[in-house]
Amino acid sequence: MMTVNNMARNAMMTGAIGGTNPLFGTQAQKAPAIPTSQPSFGENLQVSPKSSFTTNSEVRSAAGNLQGAVQNRQTAFAQQQATTTNEKTAVATVDNSKLTSSTASSLQTNPVNLDVKQTATAQTNAGSAMGADAKGVTAGEYSFAIEAGGETHNFTINVDENDTNASIQEKMAAAINERDIGVNASVTTTEAADGKEATTSLSLTSAATGTDSAFTVKEDPEGLASAMGVADATQTAQNAIYSVNGGEDVTSQTNDVSLAAGVTATLTGSGSTSISLERDSKSAVDGVRGLVDSINSALRSANADDGRGSAKFVSDIQTMNKSYSASLEKMGIAVAKDGTLSIVDEEKLAKATMDGSADRLFADQRFGLGARLDKIADNATKTDLYADIQANFSFDRGQLIFQKMQNVGLLFNMLF
């Protein structure tokens, strides 16, 4: 008996199907024409572009926050603070936005030795305390002048019969301060107590330190300034004099002197001190805290979604944290069963940021936690590694018609 395969083979050669089949009887009909070209099955099989690979928005957002936290930790570890051996001579501050890495490195290992001979002072004309309610000046019009900054500033004060020493001083202070001449006026009063009368005193002080800010009060003899005790200086203006690392004396109008780019010393008194730089431990701890919070937030966000990508994202962070658990715990950071982190000993963490162990854990560019975390975050934002697969397929229906008769024969052979 001719098999169906043979029937199909014969049909291709003769253009007809013939033979006897126990079910269908004798077959004698024209075989369907075979197309000259036929696409292979699956050739037009496509993945819908609308649903190829998508990464959950929560994962992308969490990854972006992680990258920011990694960068913030790096910036925090770079922050420096100044230390001084004698704050009675000088205190130092750091502007990290201006500090260069070379300067920081140099001052960490080679402190600046500062010798201060004198500090800069502002001129002060301080009047003695006098009875606040007393009337020490007769009524009338009084004039005086203050020479400051190369200019002469004239003032006129009217004193009436009801003015007391306190009210006269208030008038003088208001007139001087409203002109903004580089000299500040202030009135100090004390309340009456224990049988003592209330007192008042007027002071004039240059707005800046140094000899360039000195001033002179001029008036007629027996004038108002003399009556209030502010005609003459009680402290003269002077410049600061200091030296760095045994060098020549330097003169400064102010007590704020630059030691290096981003490093300023404020002179507080005569004497010697050494100034150096070290990592700002508080800033470093805050940087680690921000990283820990970001990691925990990422885990919570991704765990809220049940997609395949979110699960892998969570798993990779958990695996990373647990692989560093021993090192983290040594610096006061605990790793929970779910992979979240918590700072349990800030004192240990602060010490770790200063002795180098935190750098080895977080900052190593090849094997550090920061580098691995940054890689995970980078994969989440730039690749489909953490994508949820949601592919819809479309295809050409014509491919479902098997036009090659030998395939039809094979199908029938399987049936019969």
Number of C-alpha atoms within 10 A of each C-alpha: 7 12 16 23 18 16 20 24 17 18 19 18 10 12 16 17 21 21 16 15 13 6 6 8 10 12 13 11 11 12 16 14 10 12 8 5 6 11 10 8 14 11 10 13 12 13 14 12 10 10 13 15 17 17 21 19 13 17 26 22 16 23 26 18 18 27 21 17 24 26 16 18 23 18 13 20 25 16 21 24 19 20 18 21 14 15 18 14 23 26 20 21 19 20 13 16 9 11 16 13 11 9 14 26 13 14 17 18 11 13 16 20 17 23 23 21 16 19 25 23 22 23 25 23 22 22 23 13 17 19 19 22 15 15 16 15 18 13 13 10 11 15 15 18 16 19 17 18 13 10 10 14 15 13 14 14 15 13 18 13 10 10 19 19 22 23 17 22 24 18 15 21 18 14 15 20 15 10 12 10 18 17 23 19 22 17 18 14 15 14 10 12 8 5 6 10 14 17 19 23 23 26 21 25 23 24 17 19 23 23 20 16 21 25 28 14 19 19 17 12 9 9 15 24 23 17 14 24 19 21 21 18 20 15 13 17 22 22 20 25 20 24 16 16 11 11 11 9 14 14 18 18 21 20 24 19 18 13 14 16 15 16 24 19 21 17 26 18 19 17 17 19 19 20 24 22 25 17 19 18 20 14 20 26 23 16 21 25 20 17 23 20 17 22 25 18 16 24 22 15 16 25 17 11 14 11 17 14 23 26 19 16 24 22 17 16 21 20 13 16 23 20 13 14 17 13 17 23 18 15 22 18 22 21 19 13 9 14 21 20 24 17 19 13 14 14 11 15 24 21 16 21 23 16 10 11 17 24 17 15 19 22 19 14 12 9 12 17 22 24 17 18 22 20 14 20 26 16 17 24 20 11 13 15 16 26 23 20 15 13 15 12 12 11 14 13 8 11 16 10 9 11 15 15 19 19 13 16 18 14 13 13 12 8 7 7
